[in-house]
Amino acid sequence: MDMSFNHFTLSESASPSTWNYLPGSNDSQGSGLRPYYRVERKWALVLQSRAQPRAILIEVLKALKELNVYWKKNVDYNMKCSWCPGFPQLYKTRDGKYLLDMQRVTGPQLLFLEFCVAFLTNLRVL
Protein backbone atom coordinates (compact mmCIF):
# COMPACT_ATOMS: atom_id res chain seq x y z
CA MET A 1 0.00 0.00 0.00
CA ASP A 2 1.52 3.31 -1.05
CA MET A 3 0.73 5.83 1.66
CA SER A 4 2.94 8.56 0.14
CA PHE A 5 3.12 10.59 3.33
CA ASN A 6 4.75 13.97 3.39
CA HIS A 7 5.79 13.47 6.99
CA PHE A 8 6.63 17.01 7.96
CA THR A 9 5.16 19.64 5.70
CA LEU A 10 5.95 23.00 7.18
CA SER A 11 3.53 25.80 6.49
CA GLU A 12 4.26 29.34 7.50
CA SER A 13 2.08 32.38 7.12
CA ALA A 14 3.48 35.75 8.07
CA SER A 15 1.41 38.83 8.76
CA PRO A 16 2.45 42.20 7.34
CA SER A 17 5.39 43.60 9.23
CA THR A 18 5.05 46.67 11.40
CA TRP A 19 7.57 49.14 12.75
CA ASN A 20 8.48 48.87 16.41
CA TYR A 21 11.35 50.41 18.31
CA LEU A 22 13.86 48.99 20.75
CA PRO A 23 14.67 51.53 23.47
CA GLY A 24 18.32 52.11 24.25
CA SER A 25 19.68 50.98 20.90
CA ASN A 26 21.83 53.31 18.81
CA ASP A 27 20.64 54.86 15.59
CA SER A 28 21.98 57.52 13.25
CA GLN A 29 19.55 60.22 14.47
CA GLY A 30 20.60 59.89 18.10
CA SER A 31 17.08 59.25 19.37
CA GLY A 32 18.12 56.09 21.18
CA LEU A 33 15.58 54.02 19.26
CA ARG A 34 16.30 51.55 16.47
CA PRO A 35 13.47 50.31 14.22
CA TYR A 36 12.90 46.58 13.75
CA TYR A 37 10.29 44.45 12.06
CA ARG A 38 7.92 42.33 14.09
CA VAL A 39 6.53 39.39 12.15
CA GLU A 40 3.97 36.99 13.57
CA ARG A 41 4.42 33.44 12.33
CA LYS A 42 2.18 30.43 12.49
CA TRP A 43 3.80 27.01 12.18
CA ALA A 44 2.14 23.69 11.51
CA LEU A 45 3.49 20.17 11.16
CA VAL A 46 1.07 18.15 9.09
CA LEU A 47 0.73 14.73 7.54
CA GLN A 48 -0.82 14.58 4.09
CA SER A 49 -1.86 11.53 2.10
CA ARG A 50 -4.25 10.53 -0.69
CA ALA A 51 -4.96 7.19 1.03
CA GLN A 52 -8.28 6.32 2.64
CA PRO A 53 -8.79 7.66 6.20
CA ARG A 54 -8.91 4.14 7.67
CA ALA A 55 -5.58 3.21 6.04
CA ILE A 56 -3.98 6.43 7.25
CA LEU A 57 -5.18 5.85 10.79
CA ILE A 58 -3.92 2.26 10.81
CA GLU A 59 -0.43 3.43 9.82
CA VAL A 60 -0.52 6.27 12.36
CA LEU A 61 -1.56 3.90 15.16
CA LYS A 62 1.24 1.48 14.26
CA ALA A 63 3.77 4.31 14.50
CA LEU A 64 2.33 5.54 17.79
CA LYS A 65 2.44 2.02 19.25
CA GLU A 66 6.14 1.68 18.37
CA LEU A 67 6.81 4.94 20.25
CA ASN A 68 5.01 3.78 23.44
CA VAL A 69 2.13 6.18 22.87
CA TYR A 70 -1.19 5.16 24.37
CA TRP A 71 -4.46 6.50 23.09
CA LYS A 72 -8.14 6.70 23.89
CA LYS A 73 -10.69 7.05 21.11
CA ASN A 74 -12.97 10.06 21.64
CA VAL A 75 -15.00 9.79 18.41
CA ASP A 76 -14.25 8.49 14.93
CA TYR A 77 -10.85 9.80 13.75
CA ASN A 78 -10.27 11.70 17.00
CA MET A 79 -8.10 10.41 19.85
CA LYS A 80 -6.46 11.61 23.02
CA CYS A 81 -2.84 10.43 23.20
CA SER A 82 -0.41 10.00 26.07
CA TRP A 83 3.30 9.33 25.61
CA CYS A 84 5.02 7.16 28.18
CA PRO A 85 8.77 7.52 27.55
CA GLY A 86 9.78 5.40 30.51
CA PHE A 87 9.86 1.63 30.59
CA PRO A 88 10.84 -0.96 33.19
CA GLN A 89 14.56 -1.56 33.42
CA LEU A 90 16.30 -4.73 34.52
CA TYR A 91 19.55 -4.49 36.47
CA LYS A 92 21.95 -7.21 37.57
CA THR A 93 22.99 -6.94 41.22
CA ARG A 94 26.40 -7.83 42.65
CA ASP A 95 25.14 -11.13 44.03
CA GLY A 96 23.93 -12.27 40.59
CA LYS A 97 20.23 -11.52 41.06
CA TYR A 98 18.20 -9.31 38.75
CA LEU A 99 16.32 -6.25 39.90
CA LEU A 100 13.31 -4.81 38.04
CA ASP A 101 13.18 -1.03 38.33
CA MET A 102 9.88 0.75 37.68
CA GLN A 103 9.53 4.49 38.10
CA ARG A 104 6.52 6.71 38.70
CA VAL A 105 6.88 9.72 36.43
CA THR A 106 3.66 11.54 37.30
CA GLY A 107 0.48 10.83 39.17
CA PRO A 108 -0.50 10.01 42.73
CA GLN A 109 2.01 8.01 44.78
CA LEU A 110 -0.58 5.72 46.36
CA LEU A 111 -2.07 4.84 42.99
CA PHE A 112 1.42 3.86 41.80
CA LEU A 113 1.94 1.71 44.90
CA GLU A 114 -1.42 0.01 44.31
CA PHE A 115 -0.33 -0.67 40.74
CA CYS A 116 2.95 -2.18 41.98
CA VAL A 117 1.08 -4.48 44.38
CA ALA A 118 -1.31 -5.58 41.62
CA PHE A 119 1.62 -6.09 39.23
CA LEU A 120 3.62 -8.20 41.71
CA THR A 121 0.48 -10.17 42.64
CA ASN A 122 -0.16 -10.86 38.96
CA LEU A 123 3.41 -12.17 38.64
CA ARG A 124 2.76 -14.32 41.73
CA VAL A 125 5.60 -12.65 43.63
CA LEU A 126 3.33 -11.51 46.48
PyRosetta script that sets phi, psi and omega in degrees:
from pyrosetta import init, pose_from_sequence

init()
pose = pose_from_sequence("MDMSFNHFTLSESASPSTWNYLPGSNDSQGSGLRPYYRVERKWALVLQSRAQPRAILIEVLKALKELNVYWKKNVDYNMKCSWCPGFPQLYKTRDGKYLLDMQRVTGPQLLFLEFCVAFLTNLRVL")
pose.set_psi(1, 124.2)
pose.set_omega(1, -179.8)
pose.set_phi(2, -91.6)
pose.set_psi(2, 107.4)
pose.set_omega(2, -178.7)
pose.set_phi(3, -84.4)
pose.set_psi(3, -27.6)
pose.set_omega(3, -179.5)
pose.set_phi(4, 42.0)
pose.set_psi(4, 59.8)
pose.set_omega(4, 178.3)
pose.set_phi(5, -79.1)
pose.set_psi(5, 140.0)
pose.set_omega(5, 163.8)
pose.set_phi(6, -99.1)
pose.set_psi(6, 92.5)
pose.set_omega(6, -167.4)
pose.set_phi(7, -55.0)
pose.set_psi(7, -51.4)
pose.set_omega(7, -177.7)
pose.set_phi(8, -127.2)
pose.set_psi(8, 91.6)
pose.set_omega(8, 175.1)
pose.set_phi(9, -93.8)
pose.set_psi(9, 120.7)
pose.set_omega(9, -175.4)
pose.set_phi(10, -99.1)
pose.set_psi(10, 122.2)
pose.set_omega(10, 176.9)
pose.set_phi(11, -116.1)
pose.set_psi(11, 136.0)
pose.set_omega(11, -178.0)
pose.set_phi(12, -133.6)
pose.set_psi(12, 129.7)
pose.set_omega(12, 173.7)
pose.set_phi(13, -123.9)
pose.set_psi(13, 127.2)
pose.set_omega(13, -177.7)
pose.set_phi(14, -111.2)
pose.set_psi(14, 136.4)
pose.set_omega(14, 177.0)
pose.set_phi(15, -80.9)
pose.set_psi(15, 163.4)
pose.set_omega(15, 178.4)
pose.set_phi(16, -57.9)
pose.set_psi(16, 141.3)
pose.set_omega(16, -177.6)
pose.set_phi(17, -77.5)
pose.set_psi(17, 152.6)
pose.set_omega(17, 179.0)
pose.set_phi(18, -129.3)
pose.set_psi(18, 156.2)
pose.set_omega(18, 178.0)
pose.set_phi(19, -81.6)
pose.set_psi(19, 134.9)
pose.set_omega(19, 170.9)
pose.set_phi(20, -137.2)
pose.set_psi(20, 165.3)
pose.set_omega(20, -177.2)
pose.set_phi(21, -127.6)
pose.set_psi(21, 140.9)
pose.set_omega(21, 174.9)
pose.set_phi(22, -97.8)
pose.set_psi(22, 116.9)
pose.set_omega(22, 179.4)
pose.set_phi(23, -68.4)
pose.set_psi(23, 146.9)
pose.set_omega(23, 175.6)
pose.set_phi(24, 85.6)
pose.set_psi(24, -5.9)
pose.set_omega(24, 178.6)
pose.set_phi(25, -88.3)
pose.set_psi(25, 154.8)
pose.set_omega(25, -177.2)
pose.set_phi(26, -85.4)
pose.set_psi(26, 141.0)
pose.set_omega(26, 172.1)
pose.set_phi(27, -138.8)
pose.set_psi(27, 171.9)
pose.set_omega(27, -174.7)
pose.set_phi(28, -72.1)
pose.set_psi(28, -19.9)
pose.set_omega(28, -178.2)
pose.set_phi(29, -90.7)
pose.set_psi(29, -6.7)
pose.set_omega(29, 177.1)
pose.set_phi(30, 76.2)
pose.set_psi(30, 16.0)
pose.set_omega(30, -179.2)
pose.set_phi(31, -81.2)
pose.set_psi(31, -11.8)
pose.set_omega(31, -179.3)
pose.set_phi(32, 83.1)
pose.set_psi(32, 5.0)
pose.set_omega(32, 179.6)
pose.set_phi(33, -121.4)
pose.set_psi(33, 138.2)
pose.set_omega(33, 178.9)
pose.set_phi(34, -120.2)
pose.set_psi(34, 127.5)
pose.set_omega(34, -179.6)
pose.set_phi(35, -73.2)
pose.set_psi(35, 147.5)
pose.set_omega(35, 172.5)
pose.set_phi(36, -145.7)
pose.set_psi(36, 160.5)
pose.set_omega(36, 179.4)
pose.set_phi(37, -93.7)
pose.set_psi(37, 136.1)
pose.set_omega(37, 172.6)
pose.set_phi(38, -109.8)
pose.set_psi(38, 122.9)
pose.set_omega(38, -178.8)
pose.set_phi(39, -123.3)
pose.set_psi(39, 124.7)
pose.set_omega(39, 175.3)
pose.set_phi(40, -87.1)
pose.set_psi(40, 134.0)
pose.set_omega(40, -178.5)
pose.set_phi(41, -124.9)
pose.set_psi(41, 143.1)
pose.set_omega(41, 175.0)
pose.set_phi(42, -118.3)
pose.set_psi(42, 126.5)
pose.set_omega(42, -177.7)
pose.set_phi(43, -113.6)
pose.set_psi(43, 145.9)
pose.set_omega(43, 177.3)
pose.set_phi(44, -146.2)
pose.set_psi(44, 133.0)
pose.set_omega(44, 171.4)
pose.set_phi(45, -104.2)
pose.set_psi(45, 121.3)
pose.set_omega(45, -174.8)
pose.set_phi(46, -129.9)
pose.set_psi(46, 159.5)
pose.set_omega(46, 175.0)
pose.set_phi(47, -116.9)
pose.set_psi(47, 126.1)
pose.set_omega(47, -179.1)
pose.set_phi(48, -123.2)
pose.set_psi(48, 140.6)
pose.set_omega(48, 179.3)
pose.set_phi(49, -157.2)
pose.set_psi(49, 153.1)
pose.set_omega(49, 175.1)
pose.set_phi(50, -94.5)
pose.set_psi(50, 1.4)
pose.set_omega(50, -178.9)
pose.set_phi(51, -71.3)
pose.set_psi(51, 168.3)
pose.set_omega(51, 177.7)
pose.set_phi(52, -69.0)
pose.set_psi(52, 147.7)
pose.set_omega(52, -178.4)
pose.set_phi(53, -53.9)
pose.set_psi(53, -40.3)
pose.set_omega(53, 179.9)
pose.set_phi(54, -62.6)
pose.set_psi(54, -43.3)
pose.set_omega(54, 179.7)
pose.set_phi(55, -65.6)
pose.set_psi(55, -39.3)
pose.set_omega(55, 177.8)
pose.set_phi(56, -62.2)
pose.set_psi(56, -47.8)
pose.set_omega(56, -177.6)
pose.set_phi(57, -63.8)
pose.set_psi(57, -36.9)
pose.set_omega(57, 177.7)
pose.set_phi(58, -61.4)
pose.set_psi(58, -45.0)
pose.set_omega(58, 179.4)
pose.set_phi(59, -66.4)
pose.set_psi(59, -39.7)
pose.set_omega(59, 178.9)
pose.set_phi(60, -64.0)
pose.set_psi(60, -44.0)
pose.set_omega(60, -179.8)
pose.set_phi(61, -65.1)
pose.set_psi(61, -36.3)
pose.set_omega(61, 175.8)
pose.set_phi(62, -61.2)
pose.set_psi(62, -44.6)
pose.set_omega(62, -179.7)
pose.set_phi(63, -65.6)
pose.set_psi(63, -41.7)
pose.set_omega(63, 178.7)
pose.set_phi(64, -63.7)
pose.set_psi(64, -39.4)
pose.set_omega(64, 180.0)
pose.set_phi(65, -62.9)
pose.set_psi(65, -40.5)
pose.set_omega(65, 178.9)
pose.set_phi(66, -65.4)
pose.set_psi(66, -24.0)
pose.set_omega(66, -179.6)
pose.set_phi(67, -95.7)
pose.set_psi(67, 12.5)
pose.set_omega(67, -177.9)
pose.set_phi(68, 60.0)
pose.set_psi(68, 39.8)
pose.set_omega(68, 175.6)
pose.set_phi(69, -99.4)
pose.set_psi(69, 130.6)
pose.set_omega(69, 177.6)
pose.set_phi(70, -105.7)
pose.set_psi(70, 149.4)
pose.set_omega(70, -176.6)
pose.set_phi(71, -140.2)
pose.set_psi(71, 158.6)
pose.set_omega(71, 175.7)
pose.set_phi(72, -130.2)
pose.set_psi(72, 127.8)
pose.set_omega(72, -178.8)
pose.set_phi(73, -76.7)
pose.set_psi(73, 123.0)
pose.set_omega(73, 175.0)
pose.set_phi(74, -85.1)
pose.set_psi(74, -60.3)
pose.set_omega(74, 174.9)
pose.set_phi(75, -143.0)
pose.set_psi(75, 179.8)
pose.set_omega(75, 178.8)
pose.set_phi(76, -55.3)
pose.set_psi(76, 130.7)
pose.set_omega(76, 176.9)
pose.set_phi(77, 60.9)
pose.set_psi(77, 28.8)
pose.set_omega(77, 176.8)
pose.set_phi(78, -145.2)
pose.set_psi(78, 122.5)
pose.set_omega(78, -177.0)
pose.set_phi(79, -135.0)
pose.set_psi(79, 156.3)
pose.set_omega(79, 170.1)
pose.set_phi(80, -106.2)
pose.set_psi(80, 126.6)
pose.set_omega(80, -174.7)
pose.set_phi(81, -112.7)
pose.set_psi(81, 151.0)
pose.set_omega(81, 176.8)
pose.set_phi(82, -138.3)
pose.set_psi(82, 126.0)
pose.set_omega(82, -178.8)
pose.set_phi(83, -97.8)
pose.set_psi(83, 129.1)
pose.set_omega(83, 179.5)
pose.set_phi(84, -115.2)
pose.set_psi(84, 90.6)
pose.set_omega(84, -175.6)
pose.set_phi(85, -70.2)
pose.set_psi(85, -24.5)
pose.set_omega(85, -178.2)
pose.set_phi(86, -80.9)
pose.set_psi(86, 159.1)
pose.set_omega(86, 176.6)
pose.set_phi(87, -152.2)
pose.set_psi(87, 156.1)
pose.set_omega(87, 179.2)
pose.set_phi(88, -60.7)
pose.set_psi(88, 141.1)
pose.set_omega(88, 178.7)
pose.set_phi(89, -117.9)
pose.set_psi(89, 145.6)
pose.set_omega(89, -179.5)
pose.set_phi(90, -113.1)
pose.set_psi(90, 124.9)
pose.set_omega(90, -179.8)
pose.set_phi(91, -117.0)
pose.set_psi(91, 148.8)
pose.set_omega(91, 174.9)
pose.set_phi(92, -99.0)
pose.set_psi(92, 126.6)
pose.set_omega(92, -179.9)
pose.set_phi(93, -84.7)
pose.set_psi(93, 172.0)
pose.set_omega(93, -178.5)
pose.set_phi(94, -65.4)
pose.set_psi(94, -29.3)
pose.set_omega(94, -179.1)
pose.set_phi(95, -90.1)
pose.set_psi(95, 14.3)
pose.set_omega(95, 173.5)
pose.set_phi(96, 87.3)
pose.set_psi(96, 1.8)
pose.set_omega(96, 177.0)
pose.set_phi(97, -88.2)
pose.set_psi(97, 166.1)
pose.set_omega(97, 178.7)
pose.set_phi(98, -113.2)
pose.set_psi(98, 140.1)
pose.set_omega(98, -176.4)
pose.set_phi(99, -118.6)
pose.set_psi(99, 125.3)
pose.set_omega(99, 176.6)
pose.set_phi(100, -92.0)
pose.set_psi(100, 123.3)
pose.set_omega(100, -178.7)
pose.set_phi(101, -109.2)
pose.set_psi(101, 120.4)
pose.set_omega(101, 175.6)
pose.set_phi(102, -121.2)
pose.set_psi(102, 140.2)
pose.set_omega(102, -174.7)
pose.set_phi(103, -124.8)
pose.set_psi(103, 136.9)
pose.set_omega(103, 173.4)
pose.set_phi(104, -86.9)
pose.set_psi(104, 118.1)
pose.set_omega(104, -179.3)
pose.set_phi(105, -86.7)
pose.set_psi(105, -50.8)
pose.set_omega(105, 177.4)
pose.set_phi(106, -142.1)
pose.set_psi(106, 167.5)
pose.set_omega(106, 176.5)
pose.set_phi(107, 104.9)
pose.set_psi(107, 170.3)
pose.set_omega(107, -177.8)
pose.set_phi(108, -64.9)
pose.set_psi(108, 140.8)
pose.set_omega(108, -179.1)
pose.set_phi(109, -65.2)
pose.set_psi(109, -43.4)
pose.set_omega(109, -177.4)
pose.set_phi(110, -66.2)
pose.set_psi(110, -35.8)
pose.set_omega(110, 177.1)
pose.set_phi(111, -63.5)
pose.set_psi(111, -39.0)
pose.set_omega(111, 177.5)
pose.set_phi(112, -65.8)
pose.set_psi(112, -41.5)
pose.set_omega(112, 178.3)
pose.set_phi(113, -64.2)
pose.set_psi(113, -39.5)
pose.set_omega(113, 176.4)
pose.set_phi(114, -63.1)
pose.set_psi(114, -39.0)
pose.set_omega(114, 176.5)
pose.set_phi(115, -62.4)
pose.set_psi(115, -44.1)
pose.set_omega(115, -179.5)
pose.set_phi(116, -60.7)
pose.set_psi(116, -42.0)
pose.set_omega(116, 178.3)
pose.set_phi(117, -63.4)
pose.set_psi(117, -45.6)
pose.set_omega(117, 179.4)
pose.set_phi(118, -63.9)
pose.set_psi(118, -38.5)
pose.set_omega(118, 179.4)
pose.set_phi(119, -64.4)
pose.set_psi(119, -48.5)
pose.set_omega(119, -179.6)
pose.set_phi(120, -67.9)
pose.set_psi(120, -33.4)
pose.set_omega(120, 175.7)
pose.set_phi(121, -66.5)
pose.set_psi(121, -41.4)
pose.set_omega(121, 178.7)
pose.set_phi(122, -62.8)
pose.set_psi(122, -34.3)
pose.set_omega(122, 176.9)
pose.set_phi(123, -81.6)
pose.set_psi(123, -0.9)
pose.set_omega(123, -178.8)
pose.set_phi(124, 62.6)
pose.set_psi(124, 34.2)
pose.set_omega(124, 175.2)
pose.set_phi(125, -89.1)
pose.set_psi(125, -34.6)
pose.set_omega(125, 178.2)
pose.set_phi(126, -101.6)
pose.dump_pdb("model.pdb")
